[in-house]
């Protein structure tokens, strides 16, 4: 689908959002072969300028005609826009890399964290989905342990920053904080309840079994990316008054006994993971420290004696960067390499 | 030890602290028979006045001679002060109700949440310990389920407010928040790392197995209060930027299968617990809503299919009130009743 080129026409849907902006920065940082940037957004942002590859590109209003000549279309503008516009992008010949929940569990759509299942990219039919922010970090930490010791069950509680809910949620936390410190009334628009100085155990809508959509996503997406439906997952997803960086308290049970030191060794060798774990020096990952970092950081690794083969750990990653923008760009990089490798193989054969 | 009286001489060690102040308020609210209040604190607070029973009582400096004629001595001034001064209080004939960690795991000292193990009060030999704030709420929620369905394992992750670390920690969160919003440098005195807009998986010192003291306390105190060493507990204790109210994400496994509705019914009938659980109306407990409340609130009750008999829930309580001051006063109320009942029985015999 994607032709081999020296440079690509790259559309970014949601270009003025938190993830969209980060994505353009990452394209620049990593020298992605952007020939032309097509920043797309809602009417409100039309006309804004976005700098990339030494030029200013004008933000245009997203329509179904936006994707002419586009090779790669990054989507990060919510599920309803993806449902509406991803098919138009694919129809126009682009590969859509979608950060919304719209297609994540579609069996025809690969759901990809390149360090874990890059091979799944090859079977795409126009759409590749990016997992929710909390899941990218989780599978990066879980997959290497699973390969070594077979994870049978994961009990995870997330501490999710407001940036996972977008730019307005970030503003809301700041505004509510200022209001509270000045004894003024609160405004609530994005979060259902006060998020400043509070924790809310509710991300996404509630589904029938009493879980939230985010919690069922954590279970389902984890199994899909790790390609093993035998892994049991119990998730509780909580919004915390943190601007950026998702933290996760993870307890796992494994088929094979592994020690905390073995887990440290396994994760130290794993791509995209940094073991940051020295209690004697008060070293463990913190949300404020991972902002802008590519890796997922793991610490507080310890054996859990409450079960036969138990391990507890604490995992933190930048939900906007590796949880979204960086992972999307890495998928695109793999797509190009995959394409190039495939064409090399064909021409070589 | 405690003589039957119409009113009691009550000492409050740490009278000007967060818990001490709340405790005096609760004595007043509940009409505790205070004949004389002896507020004690460090030199810094000497001379401050505390209103109670229509009088102003002058804060005095804590010394080993402070406990003459004292009947009940509430301690909430940290473990080192309790180690030093609780024996003096007991020697002087007082019963010490201690909110520090000093004596909690001492086999001679009852560790009490009255709704769970009031009977343990009777075997005290001068000291009764109050559990850590995160544990009072936890056992209030767990004990009724254990009685009905035998809990075999608890996996708990706490979201602990800074008030658990005292008045200076509260100020630190406020100060750091203001500094960050004004782009000023942060001061760190109480927390090892920035707590504003951050979550820190480190409460208490680290112990040998890679857990923190708070995490091992959660396991050990839960078993001691519930009087069942067969319950396995895996805990992760996390400080969050919330002023007051501890939230806990709890996953349990039971010997007997219970449904979410059965758990709701069990907890609705349990003393000290309020079931606050209606996802269809976005109703679940929140830290900001429980401040000043006596009960522990439980919501997000759902079956966890990742294990044979699994239940997940979300539990929130006011760590200063029920987690400390109120529970201490309830212990004292039980002590008085216990004493009165015992003496009635003796005189009646």
Interface residues (C-beta under 8 A of the other chain):
Chain A: X153 X154 X155 X157 X159 X173 X174 X177 X178 X181 X192 X193 X194 X197 X198 X199 X200 X201 X202 X206 X209 X210 X211 X219 X232 X233 X234 X236 X238 X240 X241 X242 X243 X247 X249 X251 X260 X279 X280 X282 X284 X286 X287 X288 X299 X300 X301 X302 X303 X304 X305 X306 X307 X310 X312 X314
Chain B: X153 X154 X155 X157 X159 X173 X174 X177 X178 X181 X192 X193 X194 X197 X198 X199 X200 X201 X202 X206 X209 X210 X211 X219 X232 X233 X234 X236 X238 X240 X241 X242 X243 X247 X249 X251 X260 X279 X280 X282 X284 X286 X287 X288 X299 X300 X301 X302 X303 X304 X305 X306 X307 X310 X312 X314
